[in-house]
Amino acid sequence: MGKVGLPYHSPHKFRHGYTLYLNERAVTIADYKAESMSLLHSSMNITDGVYSLLGDKEIRDRISALGRDNPASAQNQGDTFTLFQEFLTWYENRNK
């Protein structure tokens, strides 16, 4: 315990917590850029590489949510096969 009765935490733990807090609230690339700049990183690649690692559950949740804001695909939510077919169609047509 420290002098004021609180457990010791290194300054880096506060920096790390601050960054995770910002990551959860960032919505746009500009938000991530501001975060990176506030940490004085020389590029967003550093911030992304160190602090933006996603866990397996978050990856699954985010991929499952892709396209849900699109009314055309809203009827297909949760149907993995249909989503995969949509992806394949998009992939095959992207360079035509």
A tleap script that builds the chain and sets N, CA, C and O, in Angstrom:
source leaprc.protein.ff14SB
mol = sequence {
  NMET GLY LYS VAL GLY LEU PRO TYR HIE SER
  PRO HIE LYS PHE ARG HIE GLY TYR THR LEU
  TYR LEU ASN GLU ARG ALA VAL THR ILE ALA
  ASP TYR LYS ALA GLU SER MET SER LEU LEU
  HIE SER SER MET ASN ILE THR ASP GLY VAL
  TYR SER LEU LEU GLY ASP LYS GLU ILE ARG
  ASP ARG ILE SER ALA LEU GLY ARG ASP ASN
  PRO ALA SER ALA GLN ASN GLN GLY ASP THR
  PHE THR LEU PHE GLN GLU PHE LEU THR TRP
  TYR GLU ASN ARG ASN CLYS
}
set mol.1.N position { 0.835 -1.193 0.000 }
set mol.1.CA position { 0.000 0.000 0.000 }
set mol.1.C position { 0.875 1.250 0.000 }
set mol.1.O position { 1.936 1.299 0.623 }
set mol.2.N position { 0.396 2.246 -0.714 }
set mol.2.CA position { 1.109 3.516 -0.737 }
set mol.2.C position { 0.802 4.325 0.507 }
set mol.2.O position { 0.090 3.871 1.402 }
set mol.3.N position { 1.339 5.509 0.551 }
set mol.3.CA position { 1.186 6.380 1.727 }
set mol.3.C position { -0.259 6.793 1.969 }
set mol.3.O position { -0.637 7.062 3.109 }
set mol.4.N position { -1.061 6.847 0.935 }
set mol.4.CA position { -2.457 7.274 1.097 }
set mol.4.C position { -3.412 6.091 1.188 }
set mol.4.O position { -4.628 6.278 1.149 }
set mol.5.N position { -2.889 4.896 1.307 }
set mol.5.CA position { -3.732 3.720 1.465 }
set mol.5.C position { -4.195 3.093 0.166 }
set mol.5.O position { -5.042 2.200 0.184 }
set mol.6.N position { -3.661 3.539 -0.958 }
set mol.6.CA position { -4.020 2.965 -2.253 }
set mol.6.C position { -2.896 2.061 -2.736 }
set mol.6.O position { -1.726 2.321 -2.454 }
set mol.7.N position { -3.235 1.009 -3.455 }
set mol.7.CA position { -2.178 0.149 -3.997 }
set mol.7.C position { -1.373 0.890 -5.055 }
set mol.7.O position { -1.890 1.765 -5.748 }
set mol.8.N position { -0.111 0.530 -5.167 }
set mol.8.CA position { 0.770 1.156 -6.148 }
set mol.8.C position { 0.402 0.694 -7.556 }
set mol.8.O position { 0.146 -0.488 -7.790 }
set mol.9.N position { 0.380 1.632 -8.476 }
set mol.9.CA position { 0.230 1.353 -9.906 }
set mol.9.C position { 1.248 2.203 -10.639 }
set mol.9.O position { 1.371 3.400 -10.379 }
set mol.10.N position { 1.964 1.594 -11.540 }
set mol.10.CA position { 2.977 2.337 -12.289 }
set mol.10.C position { 2.303 3.354 -13.205 }
set mol.10.O position { 1.151 3.164 -13.597 }
set mol.11.N position { 3.003 4.424 -13.547 }
set mol.11.CA position { 2.444 5.411 -14.486 }
set mol.11.C position { 2.038 4.762 -15.817 }
set mol.11.O position { 1.081 5.196 -16.459 }
set mol.12.N position { 2.764 3.735 -16.217 }
set mol.12.CA position { 2.424 3.085 -17.478 }
set mol.12.C position { 1.058 2.412 -17.414 }
set mol.12.O position { 0.348 2.366 -18.418 }
set mol.13.N position { 0.678 1.886 -16.241 }
set mol.13.CA position { -0.658 1.280 -16.111 }
set mol.13.C position { -1.749 2.317 -16.331 }
set mol.13.O position { -2.777 2.018 -16.938 }
set mol.14.N position { -1.531 3.543 -15.838 }
set mol.14.CA position { -2.514 4.600 -16.062 }
set mol.14.C position { -2.582 4.966 -17.543 }
set mol.14.O position { -3.665 5.188 -18.084 }
set mol.15.N position { -1.422 5.027 -18.192 }
set mol.15.CA position { -1.366 5.328 -19.627 }
set mol.15.C position { -2.094 4.228 -20.417 }
set mol.15.O position { -2.868 4.513 -21.331 }
set mol.16.N position { -1.835 2.993 -20.051 }
set mol.16.CA position { -2.480 1.863 -20.725 }
set mol.16.C position { -4.001 1.917 -20.520 }
set mol.16.O position { -4.761 1.736 -21.471 }
set mol.17.N position { -4.436 2.164 -19.296 }
set mol.17.CA position { -5.869 2.256 -19.008 }
set mol.17.C position { -6.529 3.400 -19.764 }
set mol.17.O position { -7.644 3.259 -20.268 }
set mol.18.N position { -5.835 4.535 -19.842 }
set mol.18.CA position { -6.328 5.701 -20.585 }
set mol.18.C position { -6.530 5.332 -22.054 }
set mol.18.O position { -7.538 5.690 -22.662 }
set mol.19.N position { -5.562 4.618 -22.610 }
set mol.19.CA position { -5.628 4.228 -24.015 }
set mol.19.C position { -6.769 3.247 -24.268 }
set mol.19.O position { -7.496 3.387 -25.252 }
set mol.20.N position { -6.932 2.267 -23.402 }
set mol.20.CA position { -8.038 1.317 -23.563 }
set mol.20.C position { -9.386 2.025 -23.445 }
set mol.20.O position { -10.329 1.701 -24.167 }
set mol.21.N position { -9.471 2.989 -22.532 }
set mol.21.CA position { -10.683 3.794 -22.365 }
set mol.21.C position { -11.014 4.517 -23.676 }
set mol.21.O position { -12.161 4.510 -24.123 }
set mol.22.N position { -10.002 5.138 -24.283 }
set mol.22.CA position { -10.224 5.854 -25.542 }
set mol.22.C position { -10.584 4.893 -26.674 }
set mol.22.O position { -11.447 5.196 -27.497 }
set mol.23.N position { -9.920 3.733 -26.715 }
set mol.23.CA position { -10.212 2.750 -27.768 }
set mol.23.C position { -11.672 2.339 -27.762 }
set mol.23.O position { -12.277 2.181 -28.822 }
set mol.24.N position { -12.242 2.165 -26.589 }
set mol.24.CA position { -13.637 1.733 -26.487 }
set mol.24.C position { -14.607 2.804 -26.946 }
set mol.24.O position { -15.752 2.499 -27.278 }
set mol.25.N position { -14.169 4.055 -26.971 }
set mol.25.CA position { -15.063 5.157 -27.314 }
set mol.25.C position { -14.813 5.735 -28.700 }
set mol.25.O position { -15.641 6.490 -29.209 }
set mol.26.N position { -13.695 5.399 -29.313 }
set mol.26.CA position { -13.376 5.929 -30.638 }
set mol.26.C position { -14.320 5.326 -31.671 }
set mol.26.O position { -14.632 4.136 -31.635 }
set mol.27.N position { -14.763 6.167 -32.581 }
set mol.27.CA position { -15.700 5.729 -33.611 }
set mol.27.C position { -15.103 5.925 -35.008 }
set mol.27.O position { -15.277 5.078 -35.884 }
set mol.28.N position { -14.419 7.013 -35.208 }
set mol.28.CA position { -13.886 7.340 -36.523 }
set mol.28.C position { -12.366 7.233 -36.525 }
set mol.28.O position { -11.735 7.143 -35.472 }
set mol.29.N position { -11.797 7.246 -37.711 }
set mol.29.CA position { -10.338 7.252 -37.842 }
set mol.29.C position { -9.777 8.508 -37.177 }
set mol.29.O position { -8.702 8.467 -36.579 }
set mol.30.N position { -10.496 9.617 -37.278 }
set mol.30.CA position { -10.036 10.844 -36.631 }
set mol.30.C position { -9.941 10.658 -35.115 }
set mol.30.O position { -9.029 11.193 -34.484 }
set mol.31.N position { -10.867 9.912 -34.532 }
set mol.31.CA position { -10.807 9.620 -33.096 }
set mol.31.C position { -9.530 8.841 -32.768 }
set mol.31.O position { -8.824 9.156 -31.809 }
set mol.32.N position { -9.247 7.819 -33.583 }
set mol.32.CA position { -8.038 7.020 -33.351 }
set mol.32.C position { -6.778 7.848 -33.556 }
set mol.32.O position { -5.799 7.683 -32.828 }
set mol.33.N position { -6.797 8.743 -34.549 }
set mol.33.CA position { -5.653 9.618 -34.796 }
set mol.33.C position { -5.431 10.539 -33.601 }
set mol.33.O position { -4.296 10.730 -33.163 }
set mol.34.N position { -6.512 11.107 -33.073 }
set mol.34.CA position { -6.391 11.979 -31.896 }
set mol.34.C position { -5.835 11.206 -30.708 }
set mol.34.O position { -5.003 11.719 -29.959 }
set mol.35.N position { -6.293 9.978 -30.538 }
set mol.35.CA position { -5.786 9.124 -29.464 }
set mol.35.C position { -4.281 8.913 -29.623 }
set mol.35.O position { -3.520 9.077 -28.670 }
set mol.36.N position { -3.865 8.551 -30.822 }
set mol.36.CA position { -2.453 8.296 -31.090 }
set mol.36.C position { -1.610 9.542 -30.830 }
set mol.36.O position { -0.527 9.466 -30.250 }
set mol.37.N position { -2.122 10.680 -31.266 }
set mol.37.CA position { -1.391 11.933 -31.056 }
set mol.37.C position { -1.315 12.291 -29.577 }
set mol.37.O position { -0.302 12.816 -29.116 }
set mol.38.N position { -2.379 12.010 -28.832 }
set mol.38.CA position { -2.358 12.341 -27.398 }
set mol.38.C position { -1.362 11.479 -26.640 }
set mol.38.O position { -0.880 11.867 -25.575 }
set mol.39.N position { -1.048 10.295 -27.197 }
set mol.39.CA position { -0.055 9.415 -26.586 }
set mol.39.C position { 1.362 9.736 -27.059 }
set mol.39.O position { 2.334 9.132 -26.607 }
set mol.40.N position { 1.458 10.703 -27.982 }
set mol.40.CA position { 2.727 11.129 -28.564 }
set mol.40.C position { 3.420 10.012 -29.351 }
set mol.40.O position { 4.647 9.960 -29.437 }
set mol.41.N position { 2.605 9.121 -29.922 }
set mol.41.CA position { 3.170 8.094 -30.794 }
set mol.41.C position { 3.516 8.735 -32.128 }
set mol.41.O position { 2.826 9.649 -32.580 }
set mol.42.N position { 4.578 8.260 -32.755 }
set mol.42.CA position { 5.013 8.841 -34.027 }
set mol.42.C position { 4.097 8.448 -35.190 }
set mol.42.O position { 4.107 9.098 -36.235 }
set mol.43.N position { 3.312 7.392 -35.009 }
set mol.43.CA position { 2.347 7.006 -36.044 }
set mol.43.C position { 1.208 6.223 -35.402 }
set mol.43.O position { 1.332 5.703 -34.292 }
set mol.44.N position { 0.097 6.152 -36.129 }
set mol.44.CA position { -1.042 5.381 -35.645 }
set mol.44.C position { -0.716 3.890 -35.622 }
set mol.44.O position { -1.354 3.133 -34.891 }
set mol.45.N position { 0.270 3.458 -36.414 }
set mol.45.CA position { 0.651 2.043 -36.435 }
set mol.45.C position { 1.130 1.577 -35.066 }
set mol.45.O position { 0.878 0.439 -34.669 }
set mol.46.N position { 1.811 2.446 -34.356 }
set mol.46.CA position { 2.295 2.084 -33.020 }
set mol.46.C position { 1.106 1.890 -32.086 }
set mol.46.O position { 1.022 0.884 -31.382 }
set mol.47.N position { 0.194 2.848 -32.080 }
set mol.47.CA position { -0.992 2.752 -31.221 }
set mol.47.C position { -1.795 1.510 -31.569 }
set mol.47.O position { -2.220 0.768 -30.683 }
set mol.48.N position { -2.000 1.286 -32.854 }
set mol.48.CA position { -2.779 0.142 -33.304 }
set mol.48.C position { -2.100 -1.175 -32.942 }
set mol.48.O position { -2.755 -2.101 -32.464 }
set mol.49.N position { -0.814 -1.261 -33.162 }
set mol.49.CA position { -0.091 -2.496 -32.919 }
set mol.49.C position { 0.001 -2.890 -31.460 }
set mol.49.O position { 0.069 -4.076 -31.137 }
set mol.50.N position { 0.004 -1.906 -30.578 }
set mol.50.CA position { 0.176 -2.184 -29.148 }
set mol.50.C position { -1.168 -2.272 -28.423 }
set mol.50.O position { -1.349 -3.138 -27.568 }
set mol.51.N position { -2.101 -1.395 -28.752 }
set mol.51.CA position { -3.313 -1.256 -27.947 }
set mol.51.C position { -4.592 -1.725 -28.611 }
set mol.51.O position { -5.631 -1.766 -27.952 }
set mol.52.N position { -4.563 -2.077 -29.871 }
set mol.52.CA position { -5.809 -2.390 -30.572 }
set mol.52.C position { -5.971 -3.871 -30.874 }
set mol.52.O position { -6.671 -4.237 -31.819 }
set mol.53.N position { -5.350 -4.704 -30.104 }
set mol.53.CA position { -5.493 -6.135 -30.307 }
set mol.53.C position { -6.881 -6.568 -29.833 }
set mol.53.O position { -7.320 -6.188 -28.747 }
set mol.54.N position { -7.556 -7.352 -30.641 }
set mol.54.CA position { -8.912 -7.782 -30.324 }
set mol.54.C position { -8.899 -9.232 -29.862 }
set mol.54.O position { -8.138 -10.055 -30.371 }
set mol.55.N position { -9.742 -9.527 -28.905 }
set mol.55.CA position { -9.905 -10.902 -28.452 }
set mol.55.C position { -10.797 -11.675 -29.404 }
set mol.55.O position { -11.484 -11.086 -30.238 }
set mol.56.N position { -10.786 -12.982 -29.281 }
set mol.56.CA position { -11.576 -13.835 -30.173 }
set mol.56.C position { -13.056 -13.472 -30.174 }
set mol.56.O position { -13.678 -13.407 -31.235 }
set mol.57.N position { -13.627 -13.234 -28.987 }
set mol.57.CA position { -15.054 -12.909 -28.895 }
set mol.57.C position { -15.347 -11.585 -29.594 }
set mol.57.O position { -16.341 -11.468 -30.309 }
set mol.58.N position { -14.485 -10.587 -29.390 }
set mol.58.CA position { -14.722 -9.289 -30.023 }
set mol.58.C position { -14.617 -9.402 -31.548 }
set mol.58.O position { -15.383 -8.763 -32.269 }
set mol.59.N position { -13.686 -10.200 -32.033 }
set mol.59.CA position { -13.562 -10.409 -33.473 }
set mol.59.C position { -14.845 -11.024 -34.022 }
set mol.59.O position { -15.382 -10.554 -35.025 }
set mol.60.N position { -15.338 -12.082 -33.362 }
set mol.60.CA position { -16.585 -12.734 -33.811 }
set mol.60.C position { -17.744 -11.744 -33.775 }
set mol.60.O position { -18.521 -11.669 -34.727 }
set mol.61.N position { -17.871 -10.981 -32.682 }
set mol.61.CA position { -18.981 -10.034 -32.557 }
set mol.61.C position { -18.930 -8.964 -33.638 }
set mol.61.O position { -19.955 -8.620 -34.227 }
set mol.62.N position { -17.747 -8.443 -33.895 }
set mol.62.CA position { -17.616 -7.377 -34.886 }
set mol.62.C position { -17.895 -7.902 -36.297 }
set mol.62.O position { -18.565 -7.233 -37.084 }
set mol.63.N position { -17.391 -9.081 -36.617 }
set mol.63.CA position { -17.641 -9.635 -37.947 }
set mol.63.C position { -19.123 -9.962 -38.117 }
set mol.63.O position { -19.683 -9.745 -39.192 }
set mol.64.N position { -19.757 -10.475 -37.080 }
set mol.64.CA position { -21.192 -10.771 -37.147 }
set mol.64.C position { -22.018 -9.507 -37.351 }
set mol.64.O position { -23.086 -9.556 -37.961 }
set mol.65.N position { -21.530 -8.374 -36.843 }
set mol.65.CA position { -22.280 -7.122 -36.935 }
set mol.65.C position { -22.086 -6.410 -38.268 }
set mol.65.O position { -22.841 -5.489 -38.581 }
set mol.66.N position { -21.097 -6.810 -39.059 }
set mol.66.CA position { -20.858 -6.141 -40.336 }
set mol.66.C position { -22.089 -6.242 -41.225 }
set mol.66.O position { -22.686 -7.311 -41.353 }
set mol.67.N position { -22.463 -5.130 -41.833 }
set mol.67.CA position { -23.583 -5.105 -42.754 }
set mol.67.C position { -24.938 -4.948 -42.101 }
set mol.67.O position { -25.945 -4.825 -42.799 }
set mol.68.N position { -24.989 -4.948 -40.791 }
set mol.68.CA position { -26.306 -4.845 -40.135 }
set mol.68.C position { -26.944 -3.482 -40.318 }
set mol.68.O position { -28.165 -3.353 -40.224 }
set mol.69.N position { -26.123 -2.445 -40.583 }
set mol.69.CA position { -26.683 -1.121 -40.827 }
set mol.69.C position { -27.205 -0.986 -42.254 }
set mol.69.O position { -27.836 0.014 -42.598 }
set mol.70.N position { -26.940 -1.990 -43.077 }
set mol.70.CA position { -27.371 -1.979 -44.459 }
set mol.70.C position { -28.757 -2.622 -44.547 }
set mol.70.O position { -28.893 -3.822 -44.309 }
set mol.71.N position { -29.791 -1.837 -44.887 }
set mol.71.CA position { -31.156 -2.393 -44.936 }
set mol.71.C position { -31.276 -3.597 -45.863 }
set mol.71.O position { -32.086 -4.487 -45.606 }
set mol.72.N position { -30.487 -3.643 -46.933 }
set mol.72.CA position { -30.577 -4.759 -47.871 }
set mol.72.C position { -30.136 -6.061 -47.233 }
set mol.72.O position { -30.629 -7.129 -47.596 }
set mol.73.N position { -29.205 -5.984 -46.280 }
set mol.73.CA position { -28.740 -7.224 -45.663 }
set mol.73.C position { -29.350 -7.451 -44.285 }
set mol.73.O position { -29.039 -8.447 -43.632 }
set mol.74.N position { -30.203 -6.557 -43.838 }
set mol.74.CA position { -30.791 -6.696 -42.504 }
set mol.74.C position { -31.613 -7.967 -42.371 }
set mol.74.O position { -31.655 -8.579 -41.304 }
set mol.75.N position { -32.270 -8.365 -43.466 }
set mol.75.CA position { -33.090 -9.577 -43.397 }
set mol.75.C position { -32.246 -10.833 -43.259 }
set mol.75.O position { -32.762 -11.884 -42.882 }
set mol.76.N position { -30.946 -10.740 -43.560 }
set mol.76.CA position { -30.068 -11.908 -43.527 }
set mol.76.C position { -29.238 -12.002 -42.249 }
set mol.76.O position { -28.347 -12.846 -42.160 }
set mol.77.N position { -29.506 -11.170 -41.280 }
set mol.77.CA position { -28.721 -11.202 -40.049 }
set mol.77.C position { -28.787 -12.580 -39.421 }
set mol.77.O position { -29.849 -13.196 -39.316 }
set mol.78.N position { -27.627 -13.040 -39.009 }
set mol.78.CA position { -27.578 -14.314 -38.330 }
set mol.78.C position { -27.501 -15.516 -39.251 }
set mol.78.O position { -27.255 -16.628 -38.782 }
set mol.79.N position { -27.701 -15.329 -40.532 }
set mol.79.CA position { -27.626 -16.428 -41.480 }
set mol.79.C position { -26.229 -16.440 -42.084 }
set mol.79.O position { -25.974 -15.765 -43.081 }
set mol.80.N position { -25.339 -17.192 -41.493 }
set mol.80.CA position { -23.935 -17.192 -41.881 }
set mol.80.C position { -23.750 -17.590 -43.333 }
set mol.80.O position { -22.944 -16.985 -44.040 }
set mol.81.N position { -24.475 -18.586 -43.786 }
set mol.81.CA position { -24.342 -19.050 -45.167 }
set mol.81.C position { -24.697 -17.931 -46.141 }
set mol.81.O position { -23.983 -17.710 -47.119 }
set mol.82.N position { -25.791 -17.227 -45.880 }
set mol.82.CA position { -26.213 -16.137 -46.759 }
set mol.82.C position { -25.187 -15.016 -46.742 }
set mol.82.O position { -24.866 -14.453 -47.789 }
set mol.83.N position { -24.668 -14.685 -45.563 }
set mol.83.CA position { -23.646 -13.644 -45.479 }
set mol.83.C position { -22.400 -14.053 -46.259 }
set mol.83.O position { -21.788 -13.223 -46.932 }
set mol.84.N position { -22.029 -15.307 -46.174 }
set mol.84.CA position { -20.869 -15.785 -46.904 }
set mol.84.C position { -21.116 -15.708 -48.416 }
set mol.84.O position { -20.217 -15.345 -49.175 }
set mol.85.N position { -22.321 -16.046 -48.845 }
set mol.85.CA position { -22.652 -15.943 -50.268 }
set mol.85.C position { -22.563 -14.488 -50.729 }
set mol.85.O position { -22.046 -14.210 -51.811 }
set mol.86.N position { -23.065 -13.563 -49.914 }
set mol.86.CA position { -22.976 -12.142 -50.251 }
set mol.86.C position { -21.522 -11.715 -50.391 }
set mol.86.O position { -21.168 -10.970 -51.305 }
set mol.87.N position { -20.688 -12.191 -49.479 }
set mol.87.CA position { -19.269 -11.865 -49.539 }
set mol.87.C position { -18.644 -12.399 -50.824 }
set mol.87.O position { -17.913 -11.679 -51.503 }
set mol.88.N position { -18.926 -13.647 -51.158 }
set mol.88.CA position { -18.354 -14.231 -52.366 }
set mol.88.C position { -18.798 -13.473 -53.614 }
set mol.88.O position { -17.997 -13.250 -54.522 }
set mol.89.N position { -20.053 -13.082 -53.664 }
set mol.89.CA position { -20.558 -12.315 -54.800 }
set mol.89.C position { -19.828 -10.983 -54.895 }
set mol.89.O position { -19.389 -10.582 -55.973 }
set mol.90.N position { -19.702 -10.309 -53.777 }
set mol.90.CA position { -18.973 -9.035 -53.755 }
set mol.90.C position { -17.529 -9.246 -54.208 }
set mol.90.O position { -17.012 -8.483 -55.023 }
set mol.91.N position { -16.885 -10.280 -53.679 }
set mol.91.CA position { -15.482 -10.549 -53.991 }
set mol.91.C position { -15.288 -10.844 -55.479 }
set mol.91.O position { -14.331 -10.367 -56.089 }
set mol.92.N position { -16.180 -11.616 -56.048 }
set mol.92.CA position { -16.070 -11.957 -57.468 }
set mol.92.C position { -16.332 -10.759 -58.362 }
set mol.92.O position { -15.774 -10.687 -59.457 }
set mol.93.N position { -17.167 -9.810 -57.932 }
set mol.93.CA position { -17.542 -8.675 -58.752 }
set mol.93.C position { -16.712 -7.417 -58.503 }
set mol.93.O position { -16.889 -6.420 -59.204 }
set mol.94.N position { -15.833 -7.443 -57.542 }
set mol.94.CA position { -15.122 -6.227 -57.147 }
set mol.94.C position { -14.216 -5.674 -58.226 }
set mol.94.O position { -13.967 -4.468 -58.237 }
set mol.95.N position { -13.716 -6.484 -59.122 }
set mol.95.CA position { -12.815 -6.003 -60.160 }
set mol.95.C position { -13.427 -6.000 -61.560 }
set mol.95.O position { -12.715 -5.829 -62.549 }
set mol.96.N position { -14.732 -6.185 -61.644 }
set mol.96.CA position { -15.395 -6.219 -62.959 }
set mol.96.C position { -15.725 -4.821 -63.428 }
set mol.96.O position { -16.285 -4.650 -64.511 }
savepdb mol mol.pdb
quit
